[in-house]
């Protein structure tokens, strides 16, 4: 069996994905294996998919690709005025404000840049929404879909807790130190209360995110993209790719009803709940996550369930 130390690794690179957008990406694992594109959530950079988790997935025989969405990290930060509080409240945005469809095209463009006709796609939170849109609009490009801690945009499903909205409404940090402190407060609130809280890792991740591209205006534009896209239930219902929906039962950012609504909307979707998981990917949940994702990919690709582990 290939060890983590032997797994191929492509360090961060930036590529043009079209329409004036460049994305920063990184890969783990053998490029000849089944490709797995990981899409991050609101305001999160590629490291929201932890490096060691990516390595564990690669060790299951997957070619893992993670990247910064537009407006975060080292990918393109668009030159569009961020939405005002009034626009966010009324959901009335300028024509220049992009929606989730544009971000799905970014992901598709990344596949083009990597020479991939299609890939298995897994998205968390907003990344799950992007993955849903990509799968619905470009079905030939998605071999399987894994939607994690996400939602369809339906107004009565997956709504954040009021306490979460209050934290999100706080003024953005202007310094590295304040950004780290805000991250500790937020993730202590929305993280996995059924697993130990790793404050040191949260601080390290927040510091790295600040250093790689702190941009509150970009995060506001991403939030507006979600709101501008509205209720996508009808579109999500057109998905035909093999679909796995994963959600925690302790999620205070995207209520577990968001996962239920997603699974109910997609014909044949499988819904799995990870007990104790909130809106993060705690180390204690990794064995189950790796088992679910790699097993889903294997089933969708027609491989035996244990083929990846034996690679």
Phi and psi restraints in degrees (value plus and minus 20) as a CYANA .aco file:
   2 UNK   PHI     -88.8   -48.8
   2 UNK   PSI     113.6   153.6
   3 UNK   PHI    -110.0   -70.0
   3 UNK   PSI     143.4   183.4
   4 UNK   PHI     -78.7   -38.7
   4 UNK   PSI     -57.0   -17.0
   5 UNK   PHI     -85.1   -45.1
   5 UNK   PSI     -47.4    -7.4
   6 UNK   PHI    -110.2   -70.2
   6 UNK   PSI     -29.7    10.3
   7 UNK   PHI     -87.8   -47.8
   7 UNK   PSI     111.9   151.9
   8 UNK   PHI     -80.7   -40.7
   8 UNK   PSI     129.6   169.6
   9 UNK   PHI    -165.8  -125.8
   9 UNK   PSI     107.5   147.5
  10 UNK   PHI    -124.4   -84.4
  10 UNK   PSI      93.2   133.2
  11 UNK   PHI     -82.5   -42.5
  11 UNK   PSI     151.3   191.3
  12 UNK   PHI     -72.7   -32.7
  12 UNK   PSI     113.2   153.2
  13 UNK   PHI    -158.5  -118.5
  13 UNK   PSI     136.6   176.6
  14 UNK   PHI    -136.6   -96.6
  14 UNK   PSI     109.5   149.5
  15 UNK   PHI    -149.8  -109.8
  15 UNK   PSI     130.8   170.8
  16 UNK   PHI     -97.8   -57.8
  16 UNK   PSI     105.2   145.2
  17 UNK   PHI    -131.8   -91.8
  17 UNK   PSI      -9.4    30.6
  18 UNK   PHI      77.8   117.8
  18 UNK   PSI     142.3   182.3
  19 UNK   PHI      38.2    78.2
  19 UNK   PSI       9.8    49.8
  20 UNK   PHI      60.0   100.0
  20 UNK   PSI      -8.4    31.6
  21 UNK   PHI    -132.0   -92.0
  21 UNK   PSI     113.7   153.7
  22 UNK   PHI    -139.4   -99.4
  22 UNK   PSI     120.2   160.2
  23 UNK   PHI    -138.9   -98.9
  23 UNK   PSI     121.7   161.7
  24 UNK   PHI    -113.6   -73.6
  24 UNK   PSI     109.3   149.3
  25 UNK   PHI    -158.2  -118.2
  25 UNK   PSI     148.7   188.7
  26 UNK   PHI    -171.1  -131.1
  26 UNK   PSI     127.5   167.5
  27 UNK   PHI    -148.6  -108.6
  27 UNK   PSI     135.9   175.9
  28 UNK   PHI    -154.7  -114.7
  28 UNK   PSI     116.0   156.0
  29 UNK   PHI      79.1   119.1
  29 UNK   PSI     154.7   194.7
  30 UNK   PHI     -92.4   -52.4
  30 UNK   PSI     100.3   140.3
  31 UNK   PHI     -81.2   -41.2
  31 UNK   PSI     -36.4     3.6
  32 UNK   PHI    -102.5   -62.5
  32 UNK   PSI     -27.8    12.2
  33 UNK   PHI    -106.5   -66.5
  33 UNK   PSI     156.8   196.8
  34 UNK   PHI     -80.7   -40.7
  34 UNK   PSI     103.2   143.2
  35 UNK   PHI     -97.5   -57.5
  35 UNK   PSI     117.3   157.3
  36 UNK   PHI    -146.7  -106.7
  36 UNK   PSI      90.8   130.8
  37 UNK   PHI    -112.4   -72.4
  37 UNK   PSI     102.6   142.6
  38 UNK   PHI    -124.2   -84.2
  38 UNK   PSI     105.6   145.6
  39 UNK   PHI    -133.5   -93.5
  39 UNK   PSI     108.7   148.7
  40 UNK   PHI    -105.8   -65.8
  40 UNK   PSI     148.3   188.3
  41 UNK   PHI    -112.9   -72.9
  41 UNK   PSI    -191.5  -151.5
  42 UNK   PHI     -74.6   -34.6
  42 UNK   PSI     101.0   141.0
  43 UNK   PHI      50.1    90.1
  43 UNK   PSI     -18.0    22.0
  44 UNK   PHI    -117.6   -77.6
  44 UNK   PSI     124.2   164.2
  45 UNK   PHI    -114.5   -74.5
  45 UNK   PSI    -200.0  -160.0
  46 UNK   PHI     -76.3   -36.3
  46 UNK   PSI     -48.4    -8.4
  47 UNK   PHI     -92.8   -52.8
  47 UNK   PSI     -23.8    16.2
  48 UNK   PHI     -85.1   -45.1
  48 UNK   PSI     -40.4    -0.4
  49 UNK   PHI    -115.2   -75.2
  49 UNK   PSI      78.1   118.1
  50 UNK   PHI     -74.4   -34.4
  50 UNK   PSI     123.2   163.2
  51 UNK   PHI     -74.5   -34.5
  51 UNK   PSI     -66.4   -26.4
  52 UNK   PHI     -88.1   -48.1
  52 UNK   PSI     -51.5   -11.5
  53 UNK   PHI     -87.3   -47.3
  53 UNK   PSI     -61.8   -21.8
  54 UNK   PHI     -80.2   -40.2
  54 UNK   PSI     -60.4   -20.4
  55 UNK   PHI     -85.6   -45.6
  55 UNK   PSI     -57.8   -17.8
  56 UNK   PHI     -86.2   -46.2
  56 UNK   PSI     -59.0   -19.0
  57 UNK   PHI     -85.9   -45.9
  57 UNK   PSI     -60.7   -20.7
  58 UNK   PHI     -84.1   -44.1
  58 UNK   PSI     -54.3   -14.3
  59 UNK   PHI     -87.5   -47.5
  59 UNK   PSI     -35.9     4.1
  60 UNK   PHI    -107.5   -67.5
  60 UNK   PSI      -7.8    32.2
  61 UNK   PHI      68.7   108.7
  61 UNK   PSI       6.0    46.0
  62 UNK   PHI    -131.0   -91.0
  62 UNK   PSI     127.1   167.1
  63 UNK   PHI    -115.6   -75.6
  63 UNK   PSI      81.1   121.1
  64 UNK   PHI    -112.0   -72.0
  64 UNK   PSI     110.4   150.4
  65 UNK   PHI    -143.8  -103.8
  65 UNK   PSI     103.4   143.4
  66 UNK   PHI    -143.1  -103.1
  66 UNK   PSI     133.7   173.7
  67 UNK   PHI    -175.1  -135.1
  67 UNK   PSI     142.7   182.7
  68 UNK   PHI    -106.0   -66.0
  68 UNK   PSI     105.4   145.4
  69 UNK   PHI     -83.3   -43.3
  69 UNK   PSI     143.9   183.9
  70 UNK   PHI     -75.6   -35.6
  70 UNK   PSI     126.9   166.9
  71 UNK   PHI      57.9    97.9
  71 UNK   PSI     -11.8    28.2
  72 UNK   PHI    -158.5  -118.5
  72 UNK   PSI     139.7   179.7
  73 UNK   PHI      38.0    78.0
  73 UNK   PSI    -154.6  -114.6
  74 UNK   PHI    -121.9   -81.9
  74 UNK   PSI      -7.9    32.1
  75 UNK   PHI    -106.2   -66.2
  75 UNK   PSI     153.8   193.8
  76 UNK   PHI     -79.6   -39.6
  76 UNK   PSI     112.3   152.3
  77 UNK   PHI    -122.6   -82.6
  77 UNK   PSI      92.6   132.6
  78 UNK   PHI     -90.8   -50.8
  78 UNK   PSI     134.0   174.0
  79 UNK   PHI    -118.4   -78.4
  79 UNK   PSI      49.3    89.3
  80 UNK   PHI    -148.6  -108.6
  80 UNK   PSI     114.3   154.3
  81 UNK   PHI     -78.0   -38.0
  81 UNK   PSI     110.9   150.9
  82 UNK   PHI     -85.7   -45.7
  82 UNK   PSI     134.3   174.3
  83 UNK   PHI     -86.5   -46.5
  83 UNK   PSI     127.1   167.1
  84 UNK   PHI    -102.0   -62.0
  84 UNK   PSI     142.8   182.8
  85 UNK   PHI     -75.7   -35.7
  85 UNK   PSI     -56.6   -16.6
  86 UNK   PHI     -85.4   -45.4
  86 UNK   PSI     -61.7   -21.7
  87 UNK   PHI     -83.5   -43.5
  87 UNK   PSI     -60.2   -20.2
  88 UNK   PHI     -86.3   -46.3
  88 UNK   PSI     -57.4   -17.4
  89 UNK   PHI     -90.4   -50.4
  89 UNK   PSI     -58.4   -18.4
  90 UNK   PHI    -114.6   -74.6
  90 UNK   PSI     -31.9     8.1
  91 UNK   PHI      40.2    80.2
  91 UNK   PSI      14.5    54.5
  92 UNK   PHI    -133.0   -93.0
  92 UNK   PSI      90.1   130.1
  93 UNK   PHI    -137.7   -97.7
  93 UNK   PSI     140.3   180.3
  94 UNK   PHI     -88.6   -48.6
  94 UNK   PSI     141.8   181.8
  95 UNK   PHI     -84.9   -44.9
  95 UNK   PSI     -43.1    -3.1
  96 UNK   PHI    -100.0   -60.0
  96 UNK   PSI     -35.7     4.3
  97 UNK   PHI     -91.0   -51.0
  97 UNK   PSI     103.3   143.3
  98 UNK   PHI     -96.5   -56.5
  98 UNK   PSI     142.9   182.9
  99 UNK   PHI    -138.1   -98.1
  99 UNK   PSI    -196.6  -156.6
 100 UNK   PHI     -82.1   -42.1
 100 UNK   PSI     -48.5    -8.5
 101 UNK   PHI     -79.5   -39.5
 101 UNK   PSI     -57.7   -17.7
 102 UNK   PHI     -86.5   -46.5
 102 UNK   PSI     -57.3   -17.3
 103 UNK   PHI     -90.9   -50.9
 103 UNK   PSI     -52.3   -12.3
 104 UNK   PHI     -86.7   -46.7
 104 UNK   PSI     -57.5   -17.5
 105 UNK   PHI     -85.3   -45.3
 105 UNK   PSI     -54.8   -14.8
 106 UNK   PHI     -79.2   -39.2
 106 UNK   PSI     -66.7   -26.7
 107 UNK   PHI     -82.8   -42.8
 107 UNK   PSI     -61.6   -21.6
 108 UNK   PHI     -83.1   -43.1
 108 UNK   PSI     -59.9   -19.9
 109 UNK   PHI     -83.9   -43.9
 109 UNK   PSI     -53.6   -13.6
 110 UNK   PHI     -85.9   -45.9
 110 UNK   PSI     -61.3   -21.3
 111 UNK   PHI     -78.7   -38.7
 111 UNK   PSI     -62.5   -22.5
 112 UNK   PHI     -79.1   -39.1
 112 UNK   PSI     -67.2   -27.2
 113 UNK   PHI     -82.4   -42.4
 113 UNK   PSI     -49.2    -9.2
 114 UNK   PHI    -110.9   -70.9
 114 UNK   PSI     -18.2    21.8
 115 UNK   PHI      53.1    93.1
 115 UNK   PSI       8.6    48.6
 116 UNK   PHI    -128.2   -88.2
 116 UNK   PSI     103.8   143.8
 117 UNK   PHI     -90.6   -50.6
 117 UNK   PSI     -52.2   -12.2
 118 UNK   PHI    -178.3  -138.3
 118 UNK   PSI     149.8   189.8
 119 UNK   PHI    -179.3  -139.3
 119 UNK   PSI     141.4   181.4
 120 UNK   PHI     -97.1   -57.1
 120 UNK   PSI     120.9   160.9
 121 UNK   PHI    -146.9  -106.9
 121 UNK   PSI     110.1   150.1
 122 UNK   PHI    -147.9  -107.9
 122 UNK   PSI     108.7   148.7
 123 UNK   PHI    -149.4  -109.4
 123 UNK   PSI     124.5   164.5
 124 UNK   PHI    -133.7   -93.7
 124 UNK   PSI     112.9   152.9
 125 UNK   PHI      38.4    78.4
 125 UNK   PSI    -141.5  -101.5
 126 UNK   PHI     -77.5   -37.5
 126 UNK   PSI     -53.4   -13.4
 127 UNK   PHI     -82.0   -42.0
 127 UNK   PSI     -52.5   -12.5
 128 UNK   PHI     -87.0   -47.0
 128 UNK   PSI     -57.7   -17.7
 129 UNK   PHI     -84.8   -44.8
 129 UNK   PSI     -64.2   -24.2
 130 UNK   PHI     -81.0   -41.0
 130 UNK   PSI     -63.7   -23.7
 131 UNK   PHI     -82.6   -42.6
 131 UNK   PSI     -59.1   -19.1
 132 UNK   PHI     -82.6   -42.6
 132 UNK   PSI     -65.6   -25.6
 133 UNK   PHI     -83.7   -43.7
 133 UNK   PSI     -64.7   -24.7
 134 UNK   PHI     -79.2   -39.2
 134 UNK   PSI     -64.5   -24.5
 135 UNK   PHI     -86.5   -46.5
 135 UNK   PSI     -59.8   -19.8
 136 UNK   PHI     -90.2   -50.2
 136 UNK   PSI     -60.4   -20.4
 137 UNK   PHI    -110.0   -70.0
 137 UNK   PSI     -45.4    -5.4
 138 UNK   PHI    -151.7  -111.7
 138 UNK   PSI      45.4    85.4
 139 UNK   PHI     -78.6   -38.6
 139 UNK   PSI     -49.0    -9.0
 140 UNK   PHI     -90.2   -50.2
 140 UNK   PSI     -35.0     5.0
 141 UNK   PHI    -112.8   -72.8
 141 UNK   PSI     -31.5     8.5
 142 UNK   PHI    -136.3   -96.3
 142 UNK   PSI      94.0   134.0
 143 UNK   PHI     -97.2   -57.2
 143 UNK   PSI     -55.9   -15.9
 144 UNK   PHI    -177.7  -137.7
 144 UNK   PSI     136.6   176.6
 145 UNK   PHI    -140.5  -100.5
 145 UNK   PSI     112.7   152.7
 146 UNK   PHI    -142.5  -102.5
 146 UNK   PSI      94.6   134.6
 147 UNK   PHI    -125.9   -85.9
 147 UNK   PSI      96.4   136.4
 148 UNK   PHI    -135.3   -95.3
 148 UNK   PSI     111.3   151.3
 149 UNK   PHI      23.8    63.8
 149 UNK   PSI      26.0    66.0
 150 UNK   PHI    -144.8  -104.8
 150 UNK   PSI    -187.4  -147.4
 151 UNK   PHI    -180.9  -140.9
 151 UNK   PSI     152.2   192.2
 152 UNK   PHI    -119.1   -79.1
 152 UNK   PSI     -26.7    13.3
 153 UNK   PHI      72.3   112.3
 153 UNK   PSI     -22.6    17.4
 154 UNK   PHI     -79.6   -39.6
 154 UNK   PSI     115.1   155.1
 155 UNK   PHI     -85.8   -45.8
 155 UNK   PSI     -46.5    -6.5
 156 UNK   PHI    -122.6   -82.6
 156 UNK   PSI      -5.6    34.4
 157 UNK   PHI    -157.3  -117.3
 157 UNK   PSI     115.9   155.9
 158 UNK   PHI      57.2    97.2
 158 UNK   PSI      -1.3    38.7
 159 UNK   PHI     -93.5   -53.5
 159 UNK   PSI     122.7   162.7
 160 UNK   PHI     -85.4   -45.4
 160 UNK   PSI     133.6   173.6
 161 UNK   PHI     -86.2   -46.2
 161 UNK   PSI     132.5   172.5
 162 UNK   PHI     -79.1   -39.1
 162 UNK   PSI     -55.8   -15.8
 163 UNK   PHI     -84.9   -44.9
 163 UNK   PSI     -51.3   -11.3
 164 UNK   PHI     -91.7   -51.7
 164 UNK   PSI     -62.0   -22.0
 165 UNK   PHI     -78.8   -38.8
 165 UNK   PSI     -59.6   -19.6
 166 UNK   PHI     -82.6   -42.6
 166 UNK   PSI     -60.2   -20.2
 167 UNK   PHI     -87.5   -47.5
 167 UNK   PSI     -59.7   -19.7
 168 UNK   PHI     -88.3   -48.3
 168 UNK   PSI     -44.9    -4.9
 169 UNK   PHI    -101.3   -61.3
 169 UNK   PSI     -25.8    14.2
 170 UNK   PHI     -86.1   -46.1
 170 UNK   PSI     128.2   168.2
 171 UNK   PHI     -77.5   -37.5
 171 UNK   PSI     120.7   160.7
 172 UNK   PHI     -85.8   -45.8
 172 UNK   PSI     130.6   170.6
 173 UNK   PHI     -91.4   -51.4
 173 UNK   PSI     126.5   166.5
 174 UNK   PHI    -126.9   -86.9
 174 UNK   PSI     -35.3     4.7
 175 UNK   PHI    -140.9  -100.9
 175 UNK   PSI     141.2   181.2
 176 UNK   PHI     -82.4   -42.4
 176 UNK   PSI     -63.2   -23.2
 177 UNK   PHI     -82.2   -42.2
 177 UNK   PSI     -65.1   -25.1
 178 UNK   PHI     -87.8   -47.8
 178 UNK   PSI     -56.0   -16.0
 179 UNK   PHI     -82.1   -42.1
 179 UNK   PSI     -61.0   -21.0
 180 UNK   PHI     -86.2   -46.2
 180 UNK   PSI     -64.0   -24.0
 181 UNK   PHI     -83.3   -43.3
 181 UNK   PSI     -61.2   -21.2
 182 UNK   PHI     -82.0   -42.0
 182 UNK   PSI     -59.2   -19.2
 183 UNK   PHI     -84.1   -44.1
 183 UNK   PSI     -60.0   -20.0
 184 UNK   PHI     -81.7   -41.7
 184 UNK   PSI     -65.2   -25.2
 185 UNK   PHI     -83.3   -43.3
 185 UNK   PSI     -66.7   -26.7
 186 UNK   PHI     -83.4   -43.4
 186 UNK   PSI     -70.4   -30.4
 187 UNK   PHI     -93.9   -53.9
 187 UNK   PSI     -44.7    -4.7
 188 UNK   PHI     -85.9   -45.9
 188 UNK   PSI     -50.4   -10.4
 189 UNK   PHI    -101.1   -61.1
 189 UNK   PSI     -69.0   -29.0
 190 UNK   PHI    -118.0   -78.0
 190 UNK   PSI     -23.4    16.6
 191 UNK   PHI     -92.5   -52.5
 191 UNK   PSI    -193.7  -153.7
 192 UNK   PHI    -103.5   -63.5
 192 UNK   PSI      79.5   119.5
 193 UNK   PHI     -89.8   -49.8
 193 UNK   PSI     -31.9     8.1
 194 UNK   PHI    -110.1   -70.1
 194 UNK   PSI     -17.9    22.1
 195 UNK   PHI    -152.2  -112.2
 195 UNK   PSI     138.4   178.4
 196 UNK   PHI     -79.8   -39.8
 196 UNK   PSI     121.8   161.8
 197 UNK   PHI    -107.8   -67.8
 197 UNK   PSI      99.6   139.6
 198 UNK   PHI    -117.6   -77.6
 198 UNK   PSI      64.5   104.5
 199 UNK   PHI     -82.5   -42.5
 199 UNK   PSI     -57.9   -17.9
 200 UNK   PHI     -81.0   -41.0
 200 UNK   PSI     -60.4   -20.4
 201 UNK   PHI     -90.2   -50.2
 201 UNK   PSI     -58.7   -18.7
 202 UNK   PHI     -80.9   -40.9
 202 UNK   PSI     -63.6   -23.6
 203 UNK   PHI     -83.4   -43.4
 203 UNK   PSI     -62.6   -22.6
 204 UNK   PHI     -84.4   -44.4
 204 UNK   PSI     -63.5   -23.5
 205 UNK   PHI     -85.2   -45.2
 205 UNK   PSI     -61.1   -21.1
 206 UNK   PHI     -86.8   -46.8
 206 UNK   PSI     -58.5   -18.5
 207 UNK   PHI     -85.0   -45.0
 207 UNK   PSI     -62.2   -22.2
 208 UNK   PHI     -83.5   -43.5
 208 UNK   PSI     -63.6   -23.6
 209 UNK   PHI     -81.8   -41.8
 209 UNK   PSI     -61.0   -21.0
 210 UNK   PHI     -82.8   -42.8
 210 UNK   PSI     -64.1   -24.1
 211 UNK   PHI     -87.6   -47.6
 211 UNK   PSI     -52.3   -12.3
 212 UNK   PHI    -103.3   -63.3
 212 UNK   PSI     -38.2     1.8
 213 UNK   PHI     137.9   177.9
 213 UNK   PSI      52.3    92.3
 214 UNK   PHI     -95.5   -55.5
 214 UNK   PSI     100.0   140.0
 215 UNK   PHI    -173.4  -133.4
 215 UNK   PSI      64.6   104.6
 216 UNK   PHI     -76.5   -36.5
 216 UNK   PSI     -52.5   -12.5
 217 UNK   PHI     -84.2   -44.2
 217 UNK   PSI     -57.4   -17.4
 218 UNK   PHI     -85.7   -45.7
 218 UNK   PSI     -60.0   -20.0
 219 UNK   PHI     -84.0   -44.0
 219 UNK   PSI     -59.6   -19.6
 220 UNK   PHI     -82.8   -42.8
 220 UNK   PSI     -58.4   -18.4
 221 UNK   PHI     -87.2   -47.2
 221 UNK   PSI     -57.8   -17.8
 222 UNK   PHI     -83.5   -43.5
 222 UNK   PSI     -63.0   -23.0
 223 UNK   PHI     -80.9   -40.9
 223 UNK   PSI     -61.4   -21.4
 224 UNK   PHI     -83.8   -43.8
 224 UNK   PSI     -54.0   -14.0
 225 UNK   PHI     -81.4   -41.4
 225 UNK   PSI     -60.5   -20.5
 226 UNK   PHI     -83.7   -43.7
 226 UNK   PSI     -69.4   -29.4
 227 UNK   PHI     -85.5   -45.5
 227 UNK   PSI     -59.9   -19.9
 228 UNK   PHI     -84.4   -44.4
 228 UNK   PSI     -48.6    -8.6
 229 UNK   PHI     -96.4   -56.4
 229 UNK   PSI     -40.6    -0.6
 230 UNK   PHI      41.8    81.8
 230 UNK   PSI    -171.4  -131.4
 231 UNK   PHI    -100.8   -60.8
 231 UNK   PSI      95.1   135.1
 232 UNK   PHI    -122.9   -82.9
 232 UNK   PSI      -4.8    35.2
 233 UNK   PHI     -74.8   -34.8
 233 UNK   PSI     -66.2   -26.2
 234 UNK   PHI     -82.4   -42.4
 234 UNK   PSI     -60.2   -20.2
 235 UNK   PHI     -88.7   -48.7
 235 UNK   PSI     -63.6   -23.6
 236 UNK   PHI     -79.8   -39.8
 236 UNK   PSI     -53.7   -13.7
 237 UNK   PHI     -86.1   -46.1
 237 UNK   PSI     -33.0     7.0
 238 UNK   PHI    -108.1   -68.1
 238 UNK   PSI     -24.8    15.2
 239 UNK   PHI     -85.1   -45.1
 239 UNK   PSI     111.9   151.9
 240 UNK   PHI    -135.1   -95.1
 240 UNK   PSI     -29.9    10.1
 241 UNK   PHI     -87.3   -47.3
 241 UNK   PSI     128.8   168.8
 242 UNK   PHI     -75.0   -35.0
 242 UNK   PSI     106.9   146.9
 243 UNK   PHI    -146.0  -106.0
 243 UNK   PSI     113.1   153.1
 244 UNK   PHI    -137.3   -97.3
 244 UNK   PSI     108.8   148.8
 245 UNK   PHI    -132.3   -92.3
 245 UNK   PSI     103.8   143.8
 246 UNK   PHI    -139.7   -99.7
 246 UNK   PSI     113.8   153.8
 247 UNK   PHI    -168.2  -128.2
 247 UNK   PSI     129.0   169.0
 248 UNK   PHI    -108.7   -68.7
 248 UNK   PSI     140.2   180.2
 249 UNK   PHI    -112.7   -72.7
 249 UNK   PSI     -15.4    24.6
 250 UNK   PHI    -143.3  -103.3
 250 UNK   PSI       7.8    47.8
 251 UNK   PHI    -103.3   -63.3
 251 UNK   PSI      99.0   139.0
 252 UNK   PHI    -123.6   -83.6
 252 UNK   PSI     -18.8    21.2
 253 UNK   PHI    -117.5   -77.5
 253 UNK   PSI     -72.3   -32.3
 254 UNK   PHI    -138.5   -98.5
 254 UNK   PSI      83.7   123.7
 255 UNK   PHI     -73.2   -33.2
 255 UNK   PSI     124.6   164.6
 256 UNK   PHI     -71.9   -31.9
 256 UNK   PSI     -41.3    -1.3
 257 UNK   PHI     -82.4   -42.4
 257 UNK   PSI     -42.0    -2.0
 258 UNK   PHI     -84.8   -44.8
 258 UNK   PSI     -60.1   -20.1
 259 UNK   PHI     -88.3   -48.3
 259 UNK   PSI     -60.4   -20.4
 260 UNK   PHI     -81.3   -41.3
 260 UNK   PSI     -65.1   -25.1
 261 UNK   PHI     -83.5   -43.5
 261 UNK   PSI     -58.3   -18.3
 262 UNK   PHI     -84.2   -44.2
 262 UNK   PSI     -68.3   -28.3
 263 UNK   PHI     -84.4   -44.4
 263 UNK   PSI     -57.6   -17.6
 264 UNK   PHI     -88.6   -48.6
 264 UNK   PSI     -49.3    -9.3
 265 UNK   PHI     -98.7   -58.7
 265 UNK   PSI     -48.9    -8.9
 266 UNK   PHI    -118.2   -78.2
 266 UNK   PSI      98.6   138.6
 267 UNK   PHI     -76.8   -36.8
 267 UNK   PSI     107.0   147.0
 268 UNK   PHI      58.1    98.1
 268 UNK   PSI     -14.5    25.5
 269 UNK   PHI     -85.9   -45.9
 269 UNK   PSI     125.0   165.0
 270 UNK   PHI    -121.8   -81.8
 270 UNK   PSI     113.5   153.5
 271 UNK   PHI    -135.3   -95.3
 271 UNK   PSI     104.9   144.9
 272 UNK   PHI    -144.6  -104.6
 272 UNK   PSI     113.5   153.5
 273 UNK   PHI    -126.8   -86.8
 273 UNK   PSI     112.2   152.2
 274 UNK   PHI    -122.7   -82.7
 274 UNK   PSI      91.7   131.7
 275 UNK   PHI     -85.5   -45.5
 275 UNK   PSI     110.7   150.7
 276 UNK   PHI      71.6   111.6
 276 UNK   PSI     -31.8     8.2
 277 UNK   PHI    -104.0   -64.0
 277 UNK   PSI     118.1   158.1
 278 UNK   PHI    -125.7   -85.7
 278 UNK   PSI    -148.5  -108.5
 279 UNK   PHI    -124.4   -84.4
 279 UNK   PSI      11.4    51.4
 280 UNK   PHI    -156.6  -116.6
 280 UNK   PSI    -194.1  -154.1
 281 UNK   PHI    -141.0  -101.0
 281 UNK   PSI      56.7    96.7
 282 UNK   PHI     -85.7   -45.7
 282 UNK   PSI     127.7   167.7
 283 UNK   PHI     -74.7   -34.7
 283 UNK   PSI     -57.4   -17.4
 284 UNK   PHI     -83.4   -43.4
 284 UNK   PSI     -40.4    -0.4
 285 UNK   PHI    -114.4   -74.4
 285 UNK   PSI     -27.2    12.8
 286 UNK   PHI     -78.9   -38.9
 286 UNK   PSI     -65.5   -25.5
 287 UNK   PHI     -74.6   -34.6
 287 UNK   PSI     -62.3   -22.3
 288 UNK   PHI     -90.0   -50.0
 288 UNK   PSI     -61.1   -21.1
 289 UNK   PHI     -82.8   -42.8
 289 UNK   PSI     -65.5   -25.5
 290 UNK   PHI     -82.9   -42.9
 290 UNK   PSI     -62.5   -22.5
 291 UNK   PHI     -81.8   -41.8
 291 UNK   PSI     -66.1   -26.1
 292 UNK   PHI     -86.8   -46.8
 292 UNK   PSI     -68.9   -28.9
 293 UNK   PHI     -87.5   -47.5
 293 UNK   PSI     -69.1   -29.1
 294 UNK   PHI     -85.8   -45.8
 294 UNK   PSI     -56.3   -16.3
 295 UNK   PHI     -86.3   -46.3
 295 UNK   PSI     -59.4   -19.4
 296 UNK   PHI     -85.0   -45.0
 296 UNK   PSI     -63.0   -23.0
 297 UNK   PHI     -82.6   -42.6
 297 UNK   PSI     -64.3   -24.3
 298 UNK   PHI     -81.0   -41.0
 298 UNK   PSI     -63.9   -23.9
 299 UNK   PHI     -85.1   -45.1
 299 UNK   PSI     -61.0   -21.0
 300 UNK   PHI     -88.9   -48.9
 300 UNK   PSI     -49.5    -9.5
 301 UNK   PHI    -111.3   -71.3
 301 UNK   PSI     -21.2    18.8
 302 UNK   PHI      61.0   101.0
 302 UNK   PSI      -5.1    34.9
 303 UNK   PHI    -111.1   -71.1
 303 UNK   PSI     134.4   174.4
 304 UNK   PHI     -78.8   -38.8
 304 UNK   PSI     129.6   169.6
 305 UNK   PHI     -76.4   -36.4
 305 UNK   PSI     -51.6   -11.6
 306 UNK   PHI    -121.8   -81.8
 306 UNK   PSI      -9.2    30.8
 307 UNK   PHI     -86.2   -46.2
 307 UNK   PSI     -62.6   -22.6
 308 UNK   PHI     -83.5   -43.5
 308 UNK   PSI     -63.2   -23.2
 309 UNK   PHI     -85.1   -45.1
 309 UNK   PSI     -46.8    -6.8
 310 UNK   PHI    -110.1   -70.1
 310 UNK   PSI     -24.0    16.0
